[in-house]
Amino acid sequence: MVYDLNISAGELRASAGAADTLVTDLRPVLKKAVDDLTAASSSLRHWTAGPRMAETGEGWGGALGALRDNLTEHARGLRLLANGRDIMEQEVLSSFKGW
């Protein structure tokens, strides 16, 4: 099976932009979900479910924050890869220009 590994710099940048958009779109939704869970756990703090909800909220808050940070880093990495690809192509072109 042959795989096409040729990915344009434009596609890399578009993927980075999509990751950035996802982070931007998810940020308020994820914050609201964690805030709502925190508020619910506070309301139920005298019941056995309250502390468990708080733990769940903290766990999900950390996991979702890590996901957001990872998406941001992936977007950054895709841009670096695209920029490096452009630089490499220019160097190859200039090296063979006189041939």
Buried (B, 14 or more C-beta within 10 A) or exposed (E): EEEEEEEEBEEBBEBBEEBBEBBEEBEEEBBEBBEEBBEBBEEBEEEEEBEEBBEBBBEBBEEBEEBBEEBBEBBEEBBEBBEEBEEEEEEEEEEEEEE
